[in-house]
Structures are given as structure tokens and as C-alpha cells.
Amino acid sequence: MLIPAAVGALLILFGIAVLIADLIATNHGAPAAVGVVMMLAGGLTLVWAGVPYSGVLLGAIVAVAALLGGLIFGVLGSSRALKGRRALTGKEGMIGEVGTVRSPVRAQSAGWVFVHGELWKAVLAFAPEEADPRDGEPTVGVGSKVAVVGFGEGGTVQVVPAQGVHDHGSVDPKD
């Protein structure tokens, strides 16, 4: 009777280890299911081995396995739901945000834009096609709407004139 009891205890410990490993590794929950099954198998082995108070132990193992399994599958389900969403914070969260020009923004020299609740140093990401290079550097005037498309050196945002947003100004070939 000592060998089945040891096997049951090892199955329970190995099931717990597999559940912990599933929390650390990203593997879609398959080890979590294996860990829950191993814990239950270990508890049943202890019951069949005739270990005293193994019925109480089995009840505790079933409760722990159900709670840990539910927790892990819940975390996995919520992480899958968040997988396709766009970032809301940091630099990634600012891409696509529309702001207002506070000082003229040019392709080669930075201006200031108010976007995402803050003032940011900004440059034009690329010169508009309709600008004639002989007229000077393309400029987005004060009050115009711009969209953030990326980040440059030193935290400078790269912007383009916003499409589909009512502008107070437009891209002027000269300032």
C-alpha cells in the first residue's frame, strides 16, 4: 500500500508543478488541463490505496484543482480576448491619435502639437505630394488637425495632416 500512496502523492505534486509551469510558459492551456487531471488522478490513487482521511484529501484536491483550473482557463480566455486589440498606452497607443497643431510643423524642423492630452514636439512624416519644392518647406499651420503615424528620435512624434477631420488650416507650401 505504500507504493500506490507514493504514486498518488507524486501525481498530485507533479500536477501542481505542471499548473505552475503553465502560468510561466505561453502554451494555450494544454498543460493546465494535464495538471488538473494529474491532481485528480493522484487524489483517486490515494483513495484507492486506503490512505486514512483520503476522502477529505480528495475533496480538497478536487476543490484546488477546480479553482486553479478555472483561474488558469479564465486568464487564458481573457488574454485571448485582448490579443487583437490595439495598444492603449505608451507610444503604441498614440499611433492614429489626432491632435491640434500649436506651432507650425514642418518636415525638417519641429513644431508643437497637442495630442493625447499633452504637448509633443512634432515633424511632418513626409512632405505632401501637392507641395512644390520651389515654394519652400511644406508646413502644417497652427490650428490644423494632424494624425500621429510614428516616432522619431528623442520622443518627437511624426505626424501627417489628418484626413476626414475638419481642419482649421491646411498644408501651406510656405509659412
C-alpha positions as CSV (number, residue, x, y, z in Angstrom):
1,M,0.0,0.0,0.0
2,L,3.0,2.3,0.4
3,I,3.8,2.4,-3.4
4,P,0.3,3.5,-4.6
5,A,0.3,6.2,-1.8
6,A,3.6,7.4,-3.0
7,V,2.5,7.4,-6.6
8,G,-0.6,9.3,-5.7
9,A,1.4,12.0,-3.8
10,L,3.8,12.3,-6.7
11,L,0.9,12.7,-9.2
12,I,-0.5,15.5,-7.1
13,L,2.9,17.2,-6.8
14,F,3.6,16.8,-10.5
15,G,0.1,18.2,-11.3
16,I,0.8,21.3,-9.2
17,A,4.2,21.7,-10.9
18,V,2.6,21.5,-14.4
19,L,0.0,24.1,-13.4
20,I,2.8,26.4,-12.2
21,A,4.7,25.8,-15.4
22,D,1.6,26.6,-17.5
23,L,1.4,30.0,-15.7
24,I,5.0,30.8,-16.7
25,A,5.0,29.4,-20.3
26,T,2.7,30.5,-23.1
27,N,1.2,27.3,-24.4
28,H,-2.5,27.8,-24.7
29,G,-3.6,25.9,-21.6
30,A,-2.8,22.3,-22.5
31,P,-0.5,21.8,-19.5
32,A,-3.2,23.3,-17.3
33,A,-5.6,20.6,-18.3
34,V,-2.9,17.9,-17.8
35,G,-2.1,19.3,-14.4
36,V,-5.7,19.3,-13.2
37,V,-6.2,15.7,-14.5
38,M,-3.0,14.6,-12.7
39,M,-4.1,16.1,-9.4
40,L,-7.4,14.4,-9.6
41,A,-5.7,11.1,-10.6
42,G,-3.3,11.4,-7.6
43,G,-6.2,12.0,-5.3
44,L,-8.1,9.0,-6.6
45,T,-5.0,6.9,-6.2
46,L,-4.7,7.9,-2.6
47,V,-8.4,6.9,-2.0
48,W,-7.9,3.5,-3.7
49,A,-4.7,2.9,-1.7
50,G,-6.7,3.2,1.5
51,V,-4.8,6.1,3.0
52,P,-6.6,7.4,6.1
53,Y,-8.6,10.5,5.6
54,S,-8.0,10.3,1.8
55,G,-11.7,11.1,1.2
56,V,-11.2,14.5,2.8
57,L,-7.9,14.9,0.9
58,L,-9.7,14.0,-2.3
59,G,-12.3,16.7,-1.7
60,A,-9.6,19.3,-1.0
61,I,-7.7,18.2,-4.2
62,V,-10.9,18.4,-6.3
63,A,-11.6,21.9,-4.9
64,V,-8.0,23.1,-5.5
65,A,-7.9,21.6,-9.0
66,A,-11.2,23.2,-9.9
67,L,-10.1,26.6,-8.6
68,L,-6.7,26.5,-10.2
69,G,-8.1,25.1,-13.5
70,G,-10.8,27.8,-13.6
71,L,-8.3,30.5,-12.8
72,I,-5.9,29.4,-15.5
73,F,-8.5,28.9,-18.1
74,G,-10.1,32.3,-17.2
75,V,-6.7,34.1,-17.6
76,L,-6.1,32.3,-20.9
77,G,-9.6,33.3,-22.1
78,S,-9.2,36.9,-21.2
79,S,-5.7,37.1,-22.7
80,R,-7.0,35.7,-26.0
81,A,-9.8,38.3,-26.0
82,L,-7.1,41.1,-25.6
83,K,-4.8,39.7,-28.3
84,G,-6.3,41.5,-31.3
85,R,-6.9,44.9,-29.6
86,R,-4.7,47.9,-30.3
87,A,-2.5,49.3,-27.6
88,L,-4.0,52.0,-25.4
89,T,-0.9,53.2,-23.6
90,G,2.7,54.1,-24.4
91,K,4.0,55.1,-27.8
92,E,1.9,52.3,-29.5
93,G,-1.3,53.8,-28.1
94,M,-0.6,57.2,-29.7
95,I,-0.4,55.9,-33.3
96,G,-3.5,57.1,-35.1
97,E,-4.4,59.7,-32.5
98,V,-5.5,63.1,-33.9
99,G,-4.1,66.3,-32.4
100,T,-4.1,70.0,-33.0
101,V,-1.0,72.0,-34.2
102,R,0.1,74.6,-31.7
103,S,3.1,75.9,-33.6
104,P,3.8,75.3,-37.3
105,V,5.0,71.8,-38.1
106,R,7.4,71.2,-41.0
107,A,9.2,68.2,-42.5
108,Q,12.7,69.4,-41.4
109,S,12.0,71.5,-38.4
110,A,9.9,70.5,-35.4
111,G,6.8,72.3,-34.2
112,W,4.4,71.5,-31.4
113,V,1.2,69.6,-31.4
114,F,-1.4,68.9,-28.6
115,V,-2.2,65.2,-28.8
116,H,-3.3,62.6,-26.3
117,G,-3.6,65.3,-23.6
118,E,0.0,66.5,-23.9
119,L,2.2,68.8,-25.9
120,W,4.6,66.9,-28.2
121,K,7.4,68.1,-30.4
122,A,6.4,67.0,-33.9
123,V,7.7,66.9,-37.5
124,L,5.9,66.0,-40.7
125,A,6.4,62.3,-41.5
126,F,6.6,63.1,-45.2
127,A,6.1,66.1,-47.4
128,P,2.6,66.3,-49.0
129,E,2.7,65.5,-52.7
130,E,1.0,68.7,-53.8
131,A,3.8,70.9,-52.3
132,D,6.1,72.4,-54.8
133,P,9.7,72.1,-53.7
134,R,10.5,75.6,-55.2
135,D,7.9,77.2,-52.8
136,G,9.9,76.2,-49.7
137,E,9.4,73.7,-46.9
138,P,5.8,72.3,-46.6
139,T,4.2,73.4,-43.3
140,V,1.1,72.5,-41.4
141,G,-0.3,75.6,-39.9
142,V,-1.5,76.4,-36.3
143,G,-5.0,75.0,-35.6
144,S,-4.8,72.3,-38.2
145,K,-5.5,68.7,-37.3
146,V,-2.8,66.1,-37.6
147,A,-2.6,62.4,-37.0
148,V,0.3,60.6,-35.3
149,V,1.9,58.0,-37.6
150,G,5.2,57.2,-35.7
151,F,8.0,58.4,-33.5
152,G,11.4,59.8,-34.4
153,E,14.5,60.5,-32.3
154,G,14.2,61.9,-28.9
155,G,10.5,61.4,-28.5
156,T,9.5,63.5,-31.4
157,V,6.2,62.4,-33.0
158,Q,5.8,62.1,-36.7
159,V,2.6,63.5,-38.0
160,V,0.6,63.8,-41.2
161,P,-2.3,66.1,-41.9
162,A,-5.4,64.4,-40.7
163,Q,-7.8,63.1,-43.3
164,G,-11.5,63.4,-42.8
165,V,-11.2,65.8,-39.8
166,H,-12.4,69.4,-40.2
167,D,-9.2,71.4,-40.4
168,H,-8.8,75.0,-39.3
169,G,-5.8,75.2,-41.6
170,S,-4.2,73.3,-44.3
171,V,-0.8,72.4,-45.5
172,D,0.8,75.6,-46.7
173,P,3.8,75.4,-49.1
174,K,5.2,78.5,-47.3
175,D,4.8,79.6,-43.8
